[in-house]
Amino acid sequence: MSKVISQEELVSLFEDKATIMMGGFMGVGAPTSLVRILVEQGVKDLTLITSDTATPDTGVGPLIVNRQVKKIIASHIGTNPETGRQMIAGETVVELVPQGTLAERIRAGGAGLGGILTPTGLGTVVEEGKEKLLVNGKEYLLELPLRADIALLKAYKADKAGNLIYRQSARNFNPIMALAADLVIVEVEEVVEVGELKPDEVMTPGILVDKVVCCGRIS
Amino acid sequence: MKTYSAKELIACRVAGEMRDGDVVNLGIGLPTLVSNYLPEGINITLQSENGFVGLAPVGSEVDPDLVNAGGKPAGIFPGGATFDSFMSFALIRGGHVDVTVLGGLQVDQNGNLANWMIPGKMVPGMGGAMDLVAGAKKVIVAMEHTAKDGAAKILEKCSLPLTGKGVVSLIVTELAVIKVTSEGLQLEEISPYTTVEEVVAKTEAKLIIPDHVGAMKGLEQLEQLEK
């Protein structure tokens, strides 16, 4: 059965107050067309889990500018001044998470783990309120798993079964987030028939993907 | 003798810390200049935390899917490899990156580093910096010796929120090279444009000053590149 749906069919899948994970690093590997659809639809009070908030007009940026997000969990917001403005004004809650910890928390959420132990953030504000554990004489922070209602991802190519291939540095958080959401929707540039992707080439197995939307190449 | 800029001096001196074959992550800004000054015969592999090794200058064609950790167009050398953020930070945290070079707002005598926020002024987020300092085998802070207003940046104790505790191995500024030891900060080298007294005056932390303080290395490299 094909997982490919039209952009119009997508709209009914989004609701207010959803927790959404979004792939991309500084907008590269971000589902730009899906962001545009979310902006047009106007769903609000979203919780967004993403590497960074890119710039006001790239990646997840337009969603922030359009004030559809009430909480952001990210590692970097400095390149999108609107995120910082909303945070300081108290309009949006921002939880800053070290980027490697963010990746591991999402992986834990998708890999059936109760959390991860990391040395990252020890002795900094990141450790506040978190449990510390000693393993073989070394101290670690317990970081808890993250999951979302929806993951919105970007891949280069998919087959109709949802197997994914990414290009260059556009992979980033996408494969990890494919594990950690109840509904996984992927924007791709090209869709091919089942069997056209060699199993050894597949970077994210299609069993993790629920919907594929072909949006072509956006430069 | 020609006078070199602070950036040139710092980048060139840091480049001298690289060993052939090192896997290195260079932070945004000044640290990225380091790769321009590698001594002959020293080849390093640059890791880009957004998901690849083999970071190269951008080629003749810009690929929108290939950027560096600052989001700017980048290239990738033959033999490079791309991967996801999980693998990228497993490399960083797991001790597979030999050296990371970062800028600093403050460093203190216990090797603490603050470089990710100024409360009330600038809260960009830590990005990958906290993972880099927690996991790289050697953490070099490359920064100007004092702040723009002249305030000391090498302190007894950092006043800004930390990026990492006890993580810094070496501080390289345009004035000096300072090693973080279990006894405190040891002055290793000074630039030919300064004196030990000036370095001490511009450093709030107490410096351990050996009988012989070396001349800052790297100048010959700069002069050679000039030719």
Interface residues (C-beta under 8 A of the other chain):
Chain A: F25 M26 G27 V28 G29 S51 D52 A54 A74 S75 H76 I77 G78 T79 G84 M87 L96 P98 Q99 G100 T101 L102 A103 E104 R107 T118 P119 T120 G121 L122 G123 T124 V125 V126 Y156 Y166 R167 Q168 S169 A170 R171 N172 F173 N174 P175 I176 M203 S219
Chain B: S48 E49 N50 G51 F52 D63 P64 D65 L66 V67 G70 G71 A74 I76 T82 F83 D84 S85 F86 S88 F89 I92 R93 N112 M122 V123 P124 G125 M126 G127 G128 A129 M130 D131 A134 G135 P161 L162 T163 G164 K165 G166
